[in-house]
Amino acid sequence: MYANDNGYRLAVSAAADSFCKVVATDAAKEGIAAFVEKRKPIW
């Protein structure tokens, strides 16, 4: 990697952190389960 990739690395790290926080919510779990089971989510 190049020295000037630091901004990109920070952005990717922040996106990964945000994604992990969202996926852990009950709404996300229900949404994924509903998709897999081919049904409408019960929010």
N, C-alpha and C positions, 0 to 999 in steps of 0.2 A: 504494500500500500504506500501511497504517497503521503508526505507530511501534511498536505493541504486537505486530506480526507477527513480531518477531525470533525468538521461541521456535519458531514454526511454520517459519520459514525454516531455522533450525538443524536442526530435526528432518528436514525434507525433504532437506537437504544430507547429513545423516548417513545417511539411508536410501539415497540415491543412491550414496554412497561404498560402503556395504556391498554393495549390489546389484552394483556394478561389480567388486568384489573376488570375489564368489561366481561371477559369470558367467565370469570368467577361469579358473576351475579346470578341470582335466581332467574331473572328474566332471560338471560342468555341461555341458561341450561334448559329452560322450558322451550325456548325458540328452537334450539338444536334438536331436542327430543321430539317436538312436534314435526319438524322437517323430516327427521328419520322415520317417524311413524306415519308420515303422510297424512297429517291431520292439522286442523287449525290450532294455533296456540291458545292456551287458557291463561290470559294475563291476570 
